[in-house]
Amino acid sequence: MAAFVAKQMVGNKLSAVKGMGGDDDSGTDKEKEEEAERERLEAIREAEERRKEKHRKMEEEREKMRQEIRDKYNIKKKEEMTEQQQETEPPNPLMRKKKTPEELAREAEAEDEDDFTKLKNTLETHANEFKAQIESKCVLQ
């Protein structure tokens, strides 16, 4: 990694000095730049993987220590305690999740649709009843 950084720092200055000379190999320069970019991206990806692995190991060690402390003092894990509290306590309406404007619009639309469908259904039932009455009074021969 350090060699890569040093190469990047010195390489950029060296290529700038070479460009002043006059012979211009744009084809090889582009290839070198692409290769350098690939190496840079690969180095970044590897560094990110190492960082994630390091943090994962640290979190495992912390969890191990937490569990040892829980075992030593007979403390239940916090997640288990919150489940028990939720069962005994009614949900607090002030702590509920806020709805987005899109969700509110969807709910209002659903309520409107419900009103329209109710009205439609009642009209259809009345029409069917009226139709049945007329058919029962008028017997076609």
The first five atom37 places (N, CA, C, CB, O) and aatype in JSON, in Angstrom:
{
  "aatype": [12, 0, 0, 13, 19, 0, 11, 5, 12, 19, 7, 2, 11, 10, 15, 0, 19, 11, 7, 12, 7, 7, 3, 3, 3, 15, 7, 16, 3, 11, 6, 11, 6, 6, 6, 0, 6, 1, 6, 1, 10, 6, 0, 9, 1, 6, 0, 6, 6, 1, 1, 11, 6, 11, 8, 1, 11, 12, 6, 6, 6, 1, 6, 11, 12, 1, 5, 6, 9, 1, 3, 11, 18, 2, 9, 11, 11, 11, 6, 6, 12, 16, 6, 5, 5, 5, 6, 16, 6, 14, 14, 2, 14, 10, 12, 1, 11, 11, 11, 16, 14, 6, 6, 10, 0, 1, 6, 0, 6, 0, 6, 3, 6, 3, 3, 13, 16, 11, 10, 11, 2, 16, 10, 6, 16, 8, 0, 2, 6, 13, 11, 0, 5, 9, 6, 15, 11, 4, 19, 10, 5],
  "atom_mask": [
    [1, 1, 1, 1, 1],
    [1, 1, 1, 1, 1],
    [1, 1, 1, 1, 1],
    [1, 1, 1, 1, 1],
    [1, 1, 1, 1, 1],
    [1, 1, 1, 1, 1],
    [1, 1, 1, 1, 1],
    [1, 1, 1, 1, 1],
    [1, 1, 1, 1, 1],
    [1, 1, 1, 1, 1],
    [1, 1, 1, 0, 1],
    [1, 1, 1, 1, 1],
    [1, 1, 1, 1, 1],
    [1, 1, 1, 1, 1],
    [1, 1, 1, 1, 1],
    [1, 1, 1, 1, 1],
    [1, 1, 1, 1, 1],
    [1, 1, 1, 1, 1],
    [1, 1, 1, 0, 1],
    [1, 1, 1, 1, 1],
    [1, 1, 1, 0, 1],
    [1, 1, 1, 0, 1],
    [1, 1, 1, 1, 1],
    [1, 1, 1, 1, 1],
    [1, 1, 1, 1, 1],
    [1, 1, 1, 1, 1],
    [1, 1, 1, 0, 1],
    [1, 1, 1, 1, 1],
    [1, 1, 1, 1, 1],
    [1, 1, 1, 1, 1],
    [1, 1, 1, 1, 1],
    [1, 1, 1, 1, 1],
    [1, 1, 1, 1, 1],
    [1, 1, 1, 1, 1],
    [1, 1, 1, 1, 1],
    [1, 1, 1, 1, 1],
    [1, 1, 1, 1, 1],
    [1, 1, 1, 1, 1],
    [1, 1, 1, 1, 1],
    [1, 1, 1, 1, 1],
    [1, 1, 1, 1, 1],
    [1, 1, 1, 1, 1],
    [1, 1, 1, 1, 1],
    [1, 1, 1, 1, 1],
    [1, 1, 1, 1, 1],
    [1, 1, 1, 1, 1],
    [1, 1, 1, 1, 1],
    [1, 1, 1, 1, 1],
    [1, 1, 1, 1, 1],
    [1, 1, 1, 1, 1],
    [1, 1, 1, 1, 1],
    [1, 1, 1, 1, 1],
    [1, 1, 1, 1, 1],
    [1, 1, 1, 1, 1],
    [1, 1, 1, 1, 1],
    [1, 1, 1, 1, 1],
    [1, 1, 1, 1, 1],
    [1, 1, 1, 1, 1],
    [1, 1, 1, 1, 1],
    [1, 1, 1, 1, 1],
    [1, 1, 1, 1, 1],
    [1, 1, 1, 1, 1],
    [1, 1, 1, 1, 1],
    [1, 1, 1, 1, 1],
    [1, 1, 1, 1, 1],
    [1, 1, 1, 1, 1],
    [1, 1, 1, 1, 1],
    [1, 1, 1, 1, 1],
    [1, 1, 1, 1, 1],
    [1, 1, 1, 1, 1],
    [1, 1, 1, 1, 1],
    [1, 1, 1, 1, 1],
    [1, 1, 1, 1, 1],
    [1, 1, 1, 1, 1],
    [1, 1, 1, 1, 1],
    [1, 1, 1, 1, 1],
    [1, 1, 1, 1, 1],
    [1, 1, 1, 1, 1],
    [1, 1, 1, 1, 1],
    [1, 1, 1, 1, 1],
    [1, 1, 1, 1, 1],
    [1, 1, 1, 1, 1],
    [1, 1, 1, 1, 1],
    [1, 1, 1, 1, 1],
    [1, 1, 1, 1, 1],
    [1, 1, 1, 1, 1],
    [1, 1, 1, 1, 1],
    [1, 1, 1, 1, 1],
    [1, 1, 1, 1, 1],
    [1, 1, 1, 1, 1],
    [1, 1, 1, 1, 1],
    [1, 1, 1, 1, 1],
    [1, 1, 1, 1, 1],
    [1, 1, 1, 1, 1],
    [1, 1, 1, 1, 1],
    [1, 1, 1, 1, 1],
    [1, 1, 1, 1, 1],
    [1, 1, 1, 1, 1],
    [1, 1, 1, 1, 1],
    [1, 1, 1, 1, 1],
    [1, 1, 1, 1, 1],
    [1, 1, 1, 1, 1],
    [1, 1, 1, 1, 1],
    [1, 1, 1, 1, 1],
    [1, 1, 1, 1, 1],
    [1, 1, 1, 1, 1],
    [1, 1, 1, 1, 1],
    [1, 1, 1, 1, 1],
    [1, 1, 1, 1, 1],
    [1, 1, 1, 1, 1],
    [1, 1, 1, 1, 1],
    [1, 1, 1, 1, 1],
    [1, 1, 1, 1, 1],
    [1, 1, 1, 1, 1],
    [1, 1, 1, 1, 1],
    [1, 1, 1, 1, 1],
    [1, 1, 1, 1, 1],
    [1, 1, 1, 1, 1],
    [1, 1, 1, 1, 1],
    [1, 1, 1, 1, 1],
    [1, 1, 1, 1, 1],
    [1, 1, 1, 1, 1],
    [1, 1, 1, 1, 1],
    [1, 1, 1, 1, 1],
    [1, 1, 1, 1, 1],
    [1, 1, 1, 1, 1],
    [1, 1, 1, 1, 1],
    [1, 1, 1, 1, 1],
    [1, 1, 1, 1, 1],
    [1, 1, 1, 1, 1],
    [1, 1, 1, 1, 1],
    [1, 1, 1, 1, 1],
    [1, 1, 1, 1, 1],
    [1, 1, 1, 1, 1],
    [1, 1, 1, 1, 1],
    [1, 1, 1, 1, 1],
    [1, 1, 1, 1, 1],
    [1, 1, 1, 1, 1],
    [1, 1, 1, 1, 1],
    [1, 1, 1, 1, 1],
    [1, 1, 1, 1, 1]
  ],
  "atom_positions": [
    [[0.83, -1.19, 0.0], [0.0, 0.0, 0.0], [0.87, 1.25, 0.0], [-0.94, 0.0, 1.21], [0.61, 2.2, -0.74]],
    [[1.92, 1.24, 0.83], [2.8, 2.4, 0.91], [3.54, 2.59, -0.41], [3.81, 2.25, 2.06], [3.74, 3.72, -0.86]],
    [[3.94, 1.49, -1.03], [4.62, 1.58, -2.32], [3.68, 2.16, -3.37], [5.14, 0.18, -2.77], [4.09, 2.95, -4.22]],
    [[2.44, 1.77, -3.29], [1.46, 2.29, -4.24], [1.3, 3.8, -4.08], [0.11, 1.59, -4.04], [1.29, 4.54, -5.07]],
    [[1.18, 4.27, -2.83], [1.01, 5.69, -2.57], [2.24, 6.46, -3.05], [0.76, 5.95, -1.07], [2.12, 7.51, -3.67]],
    [[3.41, 5.92, -2.75], [4.65, 6.59, -3.18], [4.72, 6.64, -4.7], [5.89, 5.86, -2.61], [5.12, 7.66, -5.26]],
    [[4.34, 5.58, -5.35], [4.35, 5.53, -6.81], [3.38, 6.57, -7.37], [3.98, 4.12, -7.32], [3.69, 7.24, -8.36]],
    [[2.23, 6.71, -6.75], [1.26, 7.69, -7.21], [1.79, 9.11, -7.06], [-0.05, 7.53, -6.44], [1.64, 9.94, -7.97]],
    [[2.4, 9.39, -5.93], [2.9, 10.75, -5.68], [4.03, 11.1, -6.64], [3.38, 10.89, -4.23], [4.02, 12.16, -7.26]],
    [[5.01, 10.22, -6.76], [6.17, 10.49, -7.6], [5.82, 10.31, -9.06], [7.34, 9.56, -7.22], [6.3, 11.05, -9.92]],
    [[4.98, 9.33, -9.36], [4.63, 9.03, -10.74], [3.91, 10.18, -11.42], [0.0, 0.0, 0.0], [4.17, 10.47, -12.59]],
    [[3.01, 10.85, -10.72], [2.27, 11.97, -11.3], [3.21, 13.12, -11.63], [1.17, 12.44, -10.34], [3.08, 13.74, -12.68]],
    [[4.14, 13.41, -10.75], [5.09, 14.51, -11.0], [6.03, 14.14, -12.14], [5.91, 14.83, -9.71], [6.37, 14.99, -12.97]],
    [[6.45, 12.88, -12.19], [7.35, 12.44, -13.24], [6.66, 12.48, -14.59], [7.85, 11.02, -12.94], [7.27, 12.88, -15.59]],
    [[5.4, 12.07, -14.65], [4.68, 12.1, -15.93], [4.44, 13.53, -16.38], [3.35, 11.35, -15.82], [4.43, 13.8, -17.58]],
    [[4.25, 14.46, -15.45], [4.08, 15.86, -15.82], [5.36, 16.41, -16.45], [3.67, 16.71, -14.59], [5.29, 17.18, -17.41]],
    [[6.51, 16.02, -15.92], [7.8, 16.47, -16.47], [8.02, 15.83, -17.84], [8.96, 16.12, -15.51], [8.53, 16.49, -18.74]],
    [[7.65, 14.59, -18.01], [7.8, 13.9, -19.29], [6.94, 14.56, -20.35], [7.44, 12.42, -19.16], [7.37, 14.67, -21.5]],
    [[5.75, 15.01, -19.99], [4.84, 15.64, -20.94], [5.4, 16.93, -21.5], [0.0, 0.0, 0.0], [5.0, 17.35, -22.59]],
    [[6.28, 17.56, -20.8], [6.86, 18.82, -21.26], [7.89, 18.58, -22.36], [7.5, 19.57, -20.09], [8.2, 19.51, -23.1]],
    [[8.42, 17.4, -22.48], [9.48, 17.09, -23.43], [9.08, 17.3, -24.87], [0.0, 0.0, 0.0], [9.8, 17.97, -25.61]],
    [[7.99, 16.76, -25.28], [7.59, 16.95, -26.65], [7.17, 15.66, -27.31], [0.0, 0.0, 0.0], [6.25, 15.69, -28.13]],
    [[7.79, 14.51, -27.0], [7.31, 13.27, -27.6], [6.12, 12.81, -26.78], [8.44, 12.18, -27.64], [6.19, 12.64, -25.57]],
    [[5.04, 12.61, -27.48], [3.76, 12.36, -26.82], [3.26, 10.97, -27.17], [2.71, 13.44, -27.21], [2.86, 10.73, -28.31]],
    [[3.27, 10.07, -26.22], [2.76, 8.72, -26.42], [1.42, 8.62, -25.71], [3.76, 7.64, -25.89], [1.33, 8.08, -24.61]],
    [[0.38, 9.14, -26.33], [-0.93, 9.19, -25.69], [-1.52, 7.79, -25.51], [-1.88, 10.05, -26.5], [-2.25, 7.56, -24.55]],
    [[-1.21, 6.87, -26.41], [-1.72, 5.5, -26.3], [-1.18, 4.8, -25.08], [0.0, 0.0, 0.0], [-1.94, 4.17, -24.34]],
    [[0.11, 4.89, -24.84], [0.71, 4.24, -23.68], [0.35, 4.97, -22.4], [2.24, 4.15, -23.83], [0.19, 4.35, -21.35]],
    [[0.22, 6.3, -22.48], [-0.16, 7.06, -21.3], [-1.57, 6.66, -20.84], [-0.11, 8.57, -21.59], [-1.82, 6.51, -19.64]],
    [[-2.47, 6.49, -21.79], [-3.83, 6.11, -21.42], [-3.85, 4.73, -20.79], [-4.76, 6.15, -22.65], [-4.57, 4.48, -19.82]],
    [[-3.06, 3.82, -21.35], [-2.99, 2.47, -20.79], [-2.43, 2.51, -19.38], [-2.14, 1.56, -21.68], [-2.93, 1.83, -18.48]],
    [[-1.38, 3.31, -19.19], [-0.78, 3.43, -17.86], [-1.77, 4.05, -16.87], [0.51, 4.27, -17.92], [-1.87, 3.62, -15.72]],
    [[-2.49, 5.05, -17.34], [-3.48, 5.69, -16.45], [-4.59, 4.71, -16.08], [-4.08, 6.95, -17.14], [-5.02, 4.66, -14.93]],
    [[-5.05, 3.95, -17.06], [-6.1, 2.96, -16.78], [-5.6, 1.91, -15.81], [-6.58, 2.31, -18.08], [-6.32, 1.5, -14.9]],
    [[-4.37, 1.46, -16.01], [-3.78, 0.46, -15.11], [-3.65, 1.04, -13.7], [-2.4, -0.01, -15.63], [-3.95, 0.38, -12.71]],
    [[-3.19, 2.29, -13.63], [-3.05, 2.94, -12.32], [-4.4, 3.1, -11.64], [-2.36, 4.31, -12.47], [-4.52, 2.93, -10.43]],
    [[-5.42, 3.42, -12.42], [-6.76, 3.57, -11.86], [-7.28, 2.23, -11.35], [-7.73, 4.15, -12.92], [-7.89, 2.16, -10.28]],
    [[-7.03, 1.16, -12.11], [-7.44, -0.17, -11.66], [-6.73, -0.55, -10.36], [-7.16, -1.23, -12.74], [-7.34, -1.08, -9.44]],
    [[-5.43, -0.26, -10.31], [-4.67, -0.56, -9.09], [-5.19, 0.24, -7.91], [-3.17, -0.28, -9.3], [-5.29, -0.27, -6.8]],
    [[-5.53, 1.49, -8.15], [-6.04, 2.36, -7.09], [-7.38, 1.83, -6.57], [-6.2, 3.81, -7.6], [-7.6, 1.74, -5.36]],
    [[-8.26, 1.47, -7.5], [-9.56, 0.94, -7.09], [-9.42, -0.38, -6.34], [-10.47, 0.76, -8.31], [-10.13, -0.63, -5.37]],
    [[-8.5, -1.22, -6.8], [-8.25, -2.49, -6.13], [-7.71, -2.25, -4.72], [-7.25, -3.35, -6.94], [-8.12, -2.93, -3.77]],
    [[-6.8, -1.29, -4.59], [-6.24, -0.98, -3.27], [-7.33, -0.45, -2.33], [-5.11, 0.05, -3.39], [-7.36, -0.79, -1.15]],
    [[-8.2, 0.38, -2.86], [-9.3, 0.92, -2.05], [-10.22, -0.2, -1.6], [-10.09, 1.99, -2.84], [-10.63, -0.26, -0.44]],
    [[-10.55, -1.1, -2.53], [-11.43, -2.22, -2.2], [-10.81, -3.11, -1.13], [-11.74, -3.04, -3.46], [-11.48, -3.51, -0.18]],
    [[-9.5, -3.42, -1.29], [-8.83, -4.26, -0.29], [-8.78, -3.58, 1.07], [-7.41, -4.59, -0.75], [-9.0, -4.22, 2.1]],
    [[-8.5, -2.28, 1.08], [-8.47, -1.55, 2.35], [-9.85, -1.58, 3.02], [-8.02, -0.09, 2.12], [-9.95, -1.73, 4.24]],
    [[-10.88, -1.43, 2.23], [-12.24, -1.46, 2.78], [-12.57, -2.84, 3.36], [-13.27, -1.08, 1.7], [-13.17, -2.94, 4.42]],
    [[-12.16, -3.88, 2.66], [-12.4, -5.24, 3.16], [-11.65, -5.47, 4.46], [-11.97, -6.28, 2.11], [-12.19, -6.05, 5.4]],
    [[-10.39, -5.02, 4.53], [-9.62, -5.17, 5.77], [-10.27, -4.4, 6.91], [-8.16, -4.68, 5.57], [-10.34, -4.89, 8.04]],
    [[-10.75, -3.19, 6.61], [-11.4, -2.39, 7.65], [-12.66, -3.09, 8.16], [-11.74, -0.98, 7.1], [-12.89, -3.15, 9.37]],
    [[-13.47, -3.6, 7.25], [-14.7, -4.29, 7.66], [-14.38, -5.53, 8.48], [-15.54, -4.68, 6.43], [-15.04, -5.8, 9.49]],
    [[-13.37, -6.29, 8.06], [-12.98, -7.49, 8.8], [-12.49, -7.12, 10.2], [-11.88, -8.27, 8.04], [-12.83, -7.79, 11.18]],
    [[-11.7, -6.07, 10.29], [-11.19, -5.6, 11.58], [-12.34, -5.22, 12.51], [-10.23, -4.39, 11.39], [-12.35, -5.6, 13.68]],
    [[-13.31, -4.47, 11.98], [-14.44, -4.05, 12.81], [-15.33, -5.23, 13.19], [-15.27, -3.0, 12.07], [-15.88, -5.26, 14.29]],
    [[-15.46, -6.21, 12.29], [-16.25, -7.39, 12.62], [-15.6, -8.15, 13.77], [-16.4, -8.29, 11.39], [-16.29, -8.59, 14.69]],
    [[-14.26, -8.31, 13.71], [-13.55, -9.02, 14.79], [-13.68, -8.26, 16.1], [-12.07, -9.21, 14.44], [-13.91, -8.86, 17.15]],
    [[-13.53, -6.93, 16.04], [-13.65, -6.14, 17.26], [-15.03, -6.27, 17.87], [-13.34, -4.66, 16.98], [-15.17, -6.38, 19.09]],
    [[-16.06, -6.28, 17.03], [-17.43, -6.4, 17.54], [-17.65, -7.79, 18.14], [-18.44, -6.14, 16.41], [-18.35, -7.92, 19.14]],
    [[-17.07, -8.81, 17.54], [-17.17, -10.16, 18.11], [-16.53, -10.2, 19.49], [-16.52, -11.19, 17.19], [-17.08, -10.78, 20.42]],
    [[-15.34, -9.57, 19.62], [-14.66, -9.55, 20.92], [-15.5, -8.79, 21.95], [-13.28, -8.9, 20.8], [-15.61, -9.22, 23.1]],
    [[-16.07, -7.67, 21.54], [-16.91, -6.9, 22.46], [-18.12, -7.71, 22.91], [-17.37, -5.59, 21.81], [-18.48, -7.71, 24.09]],
    [[-18.74, -8.39, 21.96], [-19.92, -9.19, 22.3], [-19.54, -10.32, 23.24], [-20.58, -9.75, 21.02], [-20.3, -10.67, 24.14]],
    [[-18.36, -10.89, 23.03], [-17.88, -11.95, 23.92], [-17.7, -11.41, 25.34], [-16.54, -12.54, 23.39], [-18.11, -12.04, 26.31]],
    [[-17.1, -10.22, 25.45], [-16.91, -9.61, 26.77], [-18.27, -9.29, 27.4], [-16.06, -8.32, 26.66], [-18.47, -9.52, 28.6]],
    [[-19.19, -8.76, 26.6], [-20.53, -8.44, 27.13], [-21.2, -9.7, 27.67], [-21.41, -7.81, 26.03], [-21.8, -9.69, 28.74]],
    [[-21.07, -10.79, 26.91], [-21.7, -12.04, 27.34], [-21.08, -12.55, 28.62], [-21.59, -13.09, 26.24], [-21.79, -13.07, 29.49]],
    [[-19.76, -12.41, 28.76], [-19.09, -12.83, 30.0], [-19.61, -12.02, 31.19], [-17.56, -12.67, 29.88], [-19.85, -12.57, 32.27]],
    [[-19.79, -10.73, 30.99], [-20.32, -9.88, 32.06], [-21.75, -10.27, 32.38], [-20.24, -8.38, 31.67], [-22.13, -10.34, 33.55]],
    [[-22.56, -10.51, 31.35], [-23.95, -10.94, 31.57], [-23.99, -12.24, 32.36], [-24.69, -11.12, 30.23], [-24.79, -12.38, 33.29]],
    [[-23.12, -13.19, 32.0], [-23.09, -14.47, 32.7], [-22.65, -14.28, 34.15], [-22.14, -15.44, 31.98], [-23.2, -14.9, 35.06]],
    [[-21.66, -13.42, 34.35], [-21.12, -13.21, 35.69], [-22.18, -12.62, 36.63], [-19.89, -12.28, 35.63], [-22.3, -13.04, 37.77]],
    [[-22.95, -11.63, 36.12], [-23.92, -10.95, 36.96], [-25.36, -11.39, 36.71], [-23.81, -9.48, 36.76], [-26.3, -10.76, 37.19]],
    [[-25.53, -12.47, 35.96], [-26.86, -13.01, 35.66], [-27.8, -11.95, 35.07], [-27.48, -13.62, 36.92], [-28.92, -11.77, 35.54]],
    [[-27.32, -11.26, 34.08], [-28.1, -10.23, 33.41], [-28.61, -10.8, 32.1], [-27.26, -8.93, 33.16], [-27.87, -11.44, 31.35]],
    [[-29.89, -10.58, 31.84], [-30.44, -11.02, 30.57], [-30.04, -10.05, 29.47], [-31.98, -11.15, 30.65], [-29.77, -8.88, 29.72]],
    [[-30.0, -10.57, 28.27], [-29.65, -9.73, 27.13], [-30.75, -8.69, 26.93], [-29.45, -10.59, 25.84], [-31.92, -8.99, 27.13]],
    [[-30.38, -7.49, 26.55], [-31.31, -6.38, 26.46], [-32.48, -6.66, 25.52], [-30.58, -5.14, 26.01], [-33.6, -6.25, 25.8]],
    [[-32.24, -7.36, 24.42], [-33.3, -7.65, 23.45], [-34.4, -8.49, 24.09], [-32.73, -8.39, 22.23], [-35.58, -8.29, 23.8]],
    [[-34.02, -9.41, 24.96], [-35.02, -10.24, 25.63], [-35.86, -9.4, 26.57], [-34.34, -11.38, 26.4], [-37.07, -9.61, 26.68]],
    [[-35.24, -8.45, 27.25], [-35.95, -7.6, 28.19], [-36.94, -6.69, 27.46], [-34.96, -6.77, 29.01], [-38.05, -6.48, 27.95]],
    [[-36.56, -6.16, 26.3], [-37.46, -5.26, 25.59], [-38.68, -6.0, 25.08], [-36.73, -4.58, 24.42], [-39.77, -5.43, 25.03]],
    [[-38.53, -7.26, 24.7], [-39.68, -8.04, 24.26], [-40.67, -8.22, 25.4], [-39.23, -9.41, 23.72], [-41.88, -8.14, 25.19]],
    [[-40.17, -8.47, 26.61], [-41.04, -8.65, 27.75], [-41.75, -7.34, 28.09], [-40.24, -9.16, 28.96], [-42.93, -7.35, 28.46]],
    [[-41.05, -6.22, 27.98], [-41.65, -4.93, 28.28], [-42.74, -4.6, 27.28], [-40.58, -3.83, 28.29], [-43.78, -4.04, 27.65]],
    [[-42.53, -4.94, 26.04], [-43.53, -4.65, 25.02], [-44.81, -5.44, 25.26], [-42.98, -4.95, 23.63], [-45.9, -4.96, 24.97]],
    [[-44.67, -6.65, 25.79], [-45.84, -7.46, 26.07], [-46.65, -6.88, 27.23], [-45.44, -8.9, 26.38], [-47.88, -6.91, 27.19]],
    [[-45.98, -6.36, 28.25], [-46.67, -5.88, 29.43], [-47.18, -4.45, 29.28], [-45.77, -5.96, 30.62], [-48.23, -4.11, 29.83]],
    [[-46.46, -3.61, 28.55], [-46.85, -2.21, 28.41], [-47.59, -1.98, 27.1], [-45.61, -1.31, 28.49], [-47.2, -2.51, 26.06]],
    [[-48.65, -1.18, 27.14], [-49.32, -0.85, 25.88], [-48.42, 0.08, 25.06], [-50.72, -0.17, 26.15], [-47.62, 0.83, 25.63]],
    [[-48.54, 0.04, 23.76], [-47.69, 0.9, 22.93], [-47.99, 2.37, 23.17], [-47.87, 0.57, 21.45], [-49.14, 2.76, 23.34]],
    [[-46.96, 3.17, 23.19], [-47.09, 4.59, 23.42], [-47.38, 5.29, 22.1], [-45.8, 5.16, 24.08], [-46.57, 5.2, 21.18]],
    [[-48.51, 5.97, 21.96], [-48.84, 6.6, 20.68], [-47.88, 7.74, 20.33], [-50.27, 7.12, 20.72], [-47.74, 8.09, 19.15]],
    [[-47.23, 8.32, 21.32], [-46.29, 9.41, 21.03], [-44.98, 8.9, 20.45], [-46.0, 10.2, 22.29], [-44.24, 9.67, 19.84]],
    [[-44.7, 7.62, 20.63], [-43.43, 7.07, 20.16], [-43.58, 6.3, 18.85], [-42.84, 6.16, 21.21], [-42.65, 5.61, 18.42]],
    [[-44.73, 6.4, 18.22], [-44.93, 5.65, 16.98], [-44.11, 6.25, 15.84], [-46.42, 5.62, 16.61], [-43.64, 7.39, 15.91]],
    [[-43.96, 5.46, 14.81], [-43.19, 5.89, 13.64], [-43.99, 6.94, 12.88], [-42.85, 4.68, 12.71], [-45.19, 6.78, 12.66]],
    [[-43.33, 8.01, 12.48], [-43.98, 9.08, 11.73], [-44.26, 8.61, 10.31], [-43.11, 10.36, 11.73], [-43.44, 7.91, 9.72]],
    [[-45.4, 8.98, 9.78], [-45.76, 8.59, 8.43], [-45.3, 9.67, 7.45], [-47.29, 8.36, 8.31], [-45.34, 10.86, 7.73]],
    [[-44.86, 9.19, 6.3], [-44.41, 10.12, 5.26], [-45.63, 10.67, 4.54], [-43.43, 9.41, 4.24], [-46.71, 10.08, 4.62]],
    [[-45.49, 11.8, 3.83], [-46.63, 12.34, 3.09], [-47.18, 11.35, 2.06], [-46.22, 13.62, 2.39], [-48.38, 11.33, 1.79]],
    [[-46.29, 10.54, 1.47], [-46.75, 9.55, 0.51], [-47.67, 8.53, 1.17], [-45.57, 8.84, -0.15], [-48.7, 8.14, 0.61]],
    [[-47.28, 8.08, 2.37], [-48.1, 7.11, 3.09], [-49.46, 7.71, 3.46], [-47.37, 6.62, 4.35], [-50.49, 7.05, 3.36]],
    [[-49.44, 8.97, 3.9], [-50.69, 9.64, 4.25], [-51.6, 9.77, 3.02], [-50.41, 11.02, 4.85], [-52.81, 9.56, 3.12]],
    [[-51.02, 10.11, 1.87], [-51.8, 10.24, 0.64], [-52.4, 8.89, 0.25], [-50.92, 10.78, -0.5], [-53.56, 8.82, -0.16]],
    [[-51.6, 7.82, 0.37], [-52.1, 6.49, 0.03], [-53.27, 6.09, 0.94], [-50.96, 5.44, 0.14], [-54.26, 5.53, 0.47]],
    [[-53.16, 6.39, 2.23], [-54.23, 6.05, 3.15], [-55.5, 6.82, 2.84], [-53.8, 6.32, 4.59], [-56.6, 6.27, 2.87]],
    [[-55.34, 8.11, 2.52], [-56.5, 8.93, 2.19], [-57.16, 8.41, 0.91], [-56.1, 10.41, 2.02], [-58.39, 8.35, 0.81]],
    [[-56.35, 8.03, -0.05], [-56.87, 7.48, -1.31], [-57.6, 6.17, -1.04], [-55.74, 7.26, -2.33], [-58.66, 5.92, -1.63]],
    [[-57.05, 5.34, -0.17], [-57.69, 4.06, 0.16], [-59.04, 4.3, 0.85], [-56.77, 3.21, 1.06], [-60.0, 3.58, 0.59]],
    [[-59.1, 5.3, 1.72], [-60.36, 5.62, 2.39], [-61.39, 6.1, 1.38], [-60.15, 6.69, 3.49], [-62.56, 5.73, 1.45]],
    [[-60.95, 6.95, 0.43], [-61.87, 7.43, -0.61], [-62.37, 6.26, -1.44], [-61.18, 8.46, -1.51], [-63.56, 6.17, -1.75]],
    [[-61.46, 5.38, -1.79], [-61.86, 4.21, -2.56], [-62.85, 3.36, -1.77], [-60.64, 3.37, -2.94], [-63.8, 2.82, -2.33]],
    [[-62.62, 3.26, -0.47], [-63.54, 2.49, 0.35], [-64.93, 3.11, 0.33], [-63.01, 2.39, 1.8], [-65.93, 2.4, 0.21]],
    [[-65.01, 4.44, 0.45], [-66.3, 5.12, 0.4], [-66.98, 4.91, -0.93], [-66.13, 6.61, 0.68], [-68.18, 4.63, -0.99]],
    [[-66.21, 5.04, -2.0], [-66.78, 4.84, -3.33], [-67.24, 3.4, -3.54], [-65.77, 5.22, -4.4], [-68.31, 3.16, -4.1]],
    [[-66.44, 2.46, -3.09], [-66.83, 1.06, -3.26], [-68.06, 0.73, -2.43], [-65.67, 0.13, -2.88], [-68.92, -0.05, -2.87]],
    [[-68.16, 1.31, -1.23], [-69.36, 1.09, -0.42], [-70.6, 1.62, -1.13], [-69.22, 1.76, 0.97], [-71.63, 0.95, -1.21]],
    [[-70.48, 2.83, -1.65], [-71.59, 3.44, -2.36], [-71.96, 2.62, -3.59], [-71.24, 4.88, -2.77], [-73.13, 2.38, -3.86]],
    [[-70.94, 2.2, -4.32], [-71.17, 1.39, -5.53], [-71.9, 0.09, -5.18], [-69.83, 1.07, -6.25], [-72.86, -0.31, -5.83]],
    [[-71.4, -0.56, -4.12], [-72.02, -1.84, -3.71], [-73.47, -1.65, -3.28], [-71.21, -2.47, -2.56], [-74.33, -2.46, -3.63]],
    [[-73.76, -0.59, -2.53], [-75.15, -0.35, -2.11], [-76.04, -0.05, -3.3], [-75.21, 0.8, -1.1], [-77.18, -0.53, -3.37]],
    [[-75.53, 0.73, -4.26], [-76.32, 1.02, -5.46], [-76.58, -0.25, -6.26], [-75.61, 2.06, -6.33], [-77.69, -0.45, -6.76]],
    [[-75.58, -1.09, -6.37], [-75.75, -2.34, -7.11], [-76.77, -3.24, -6.44], [-74.41, -3.07, -7.24], [-77.6, -3.86, -7.11]],
    [[-76.73, -3.33, -5.11], [-77.69, -4.19, -4.41], [-79.11, -3.65, -4.57], [-77.33, -4.3, -2.9], [-80.06, -4.41, -4.76]],
    [[-79.27, -2.31, -4.48], [-80.6, -1.71, -4.67], [-81.09, -1.96, -6.09], [-80.56, -0.19, -4.36], [-82.27, -2.27, -6.3]],
    [[-80.21, -1.83, -7.04], [-80.61, -2.04, -8.44], [-81.01, -3.49, -8.65], [-79.46, -1.66, -9.41], [-82.0, -3.76, -9.34]],
    [[-80.28, -4.42, -8.08], [-80.62, -5.84, -8.22], [-81.94, -6.17, -7.54], [-79.5, -6.71, -7.64], [-82.74, -6.95, -8.07]],
    [[-82.19, -5.57, -6.38], [-83.46, -5.8, -5.69], [-84.62, -5.24, -6.51], [-83.43, -5.15, -4.28], [-85.66, -5.88, -6.65]],
    [[-84.42, -4.04, -7.03], [-85.47, -3.41, -7.85], [-85.74, -4.25, -9.1], [-85.07, -1.97, -8.24], [-86.89, -4.43, -9.5]],
    [[-84.68, -4.75, -9.7], [-84.81, -5.58, -10.9], [-85.56, -6.87, -10.57], [-83.41, -5.92, -11.5], [-86.42, -7.31, -11.34]],
    [[-85.25, -7.47, -9.42], [-85.91, -8.7, -9.01], [-87.4, -8.46, -8.75], [-85.25, -9.28, -7.75], [-88.23, -9.3, -9.1]],
    [[-87.74, -7.31, -8.15], [-89.14, -6.98, -7.91], [-89.9, -6.82, -9.22], [-89.26, -5.7, -7.07], [-91.02, -7.33, -9.36]],
    [[-89.31, -6.13, -10.16], [-89.97, -5.9, -11.45], [-90.16, -7.23, -12.17], [-89.15, -4.92, -12.32], [-91.22, -7.47, -12.74]],
    [[-89.15, -8.07, -12.16], [-89.25, -9.37, -12.84], [-90.31, -10.26, -12.19], [-87.89, -10.08, -12.83], [-90.99, -11.03, -12.88]],
    [[-90.46, -10.16, -10.86], [-91.46, -10.99, -10.19], [-92.88, -10.5, -10.5], [-91.22, -11.01, -8.67], [-93.8, -11.31, -10.55]],
    [[-93.08, -9.21, -10.69], [-94.4, -8.67, -11.0], [-94.76, -8.87, -12.46], [-94.45, -7.18, -10.65], [-95.92, -9.12, -12.8]],
    [[-93.77, -8.77, -13.32], [-94.02, -8.94, -14.76], [-93.59, -10.33, -15.18], [-93.27, -7.86, -15.59], [-92.39, -10.63, -15.24]],
    [[-94.54, -11.15, -15.47], [-94.23, -12.49, -15.89], [-94.36, -12.53, -17.42], [-95.18, -13.53, -15.19], [-95.43, -12.27, -17.97]],
    [[-93.31, -12.84, -18.06], [-93.35, -12.94, -19.53], [-93.83, -14.31, -19.92], [-91.96, -12.65, -20.15], [-93.43, -15.32, -19.34]],
    [[-94.7, -14.34, -20.92], [-95.26, -15.62, -21.33], [-94.7, -16.05, -22.65], [-96.75, -15.55, -21.4], [-95.06, -17.12, -23.15]]
  ]
}
